[in-house]
Each structure stands twice: as structure tokens, then as C-alpha cells.
Amino acid sequence: MISFNLPDRESLDTFFAKVGVVSIGLTTTWTGEFSLDDGQTWIPVHGTATTTERSKPITVGERKPVLVNPTP
């Protein structure tokens, strides 16, 4: 099973409203379980593992639409 948390809509709007050079980060905490009888019984793996990654910097710009051929 995969589960994840996302920020609320207001946080996303604020994040995507930023202009400039940014990088995106992701931290994942893993848990696991295993089976020795073809999935009849699952045994949890004790503890967790965490991985963290960051993107290379990217430039976020803002563009504004312009109506260039209005219909009379």
C-alpha cells in the first residue's frame, strides 16, 4: 500500500505562485513486510527507511495572456 500527504489547496496555490529559481524536494519514509508462504501470512519489517531527493534548480516564470486579434 502506498500512502502520502499533500498540502492543502491554499498551500499549493501559494507554492505555485512563486516566481524565480526553485528546487523540488521529496522525502519518503518506507515501511515493509514480507511473506514466506506466497502471501498467506505477512510479517512486518521492523523500523523504517527514509530517502530524500531534491531536483536540480529550475526557473519558474510568469506569463500573461494577451488578446492580439479581438473579434469585433
Secondary structure, DSSP 4 states (H G I P E B T S, - for coil): --------HHHHHHHHT--EEE--EEEEEEEEEE-SSTTSS-EEEEEEEEEEEEPPPEEE--------S---
